């Protein structure tokens, strides 16, 4: 029986010379199914990285008049040129394997992706395969084989650390030691983090309109745009009102605002920009 050595120097997936219609592009349809904008942006970046690795062209960036940060509605991406319906279990495995080999900036060493990141790519390609099956471009058997690829198990160490009560007390005393906008704001941030259990990103994302003065509750928007309501303890509520009355004011925008150059009047912005000192949550 003849044996053939499989050469994976080129991943067996077609690259179109012209962009493929997005209405029938499994990758684009998968992005469109994501509820959160941040999720769509993150997955688009991952799909483009895969597409570039597969040899897809990199289209020129189209500028939007007046703001270079905005995405032009006609902007093309490397993912627009890939026949994603060609994905198979072997192809997905090879993609994940090659993604592990990520050179560092000096170009000499090779850094492995974390198990969590590899699992994210694996789940992304499973979602694309599911869309290809829905478009009748991929067999159900191929989808099931891709689904059968096992995620890598790993243990993640805690990202932060719990501070003892005396440390929290010392931090709040430090914030209360000076009568400035910066100290008042940081004291409020620490108190809210400690008593409510919310994440730092959730705290910074709070808008003034998210606060209910009648019930002393705040609406939190977490990962995946999921919302929940948290009651603010009485002592923390007093800090909140003190910060609003004496420094920030009641102008619509982010609750926790940037304070530059030790100014005593925070600049109200739509996006919160503040980092609590010496504490992780």
Secondary structure, DSSP 8 states (H G I E B T S, - for coil): --------SS-S--B-SS---GGG-HHHHHHHT-SSHHHHHHHHHHHHHHHHHHT---------TT-TTS--TT---GGGGB-GGG--HHHHHHHHHHHH-EE-TTSSSEE---HHHHHHHHHHHHHHHHHHHHTTSS-HHHHHHHHTS---------SS----HHHHHHHHHHHTTS-SHHHHHHHHHHHHHHHH---HHHHHT-BGGGEETTTTEEEEE-GGG-EEEEE--HHHHHHHHHHIIIII-S-SSBSS----TT-SS----SS-----TT---
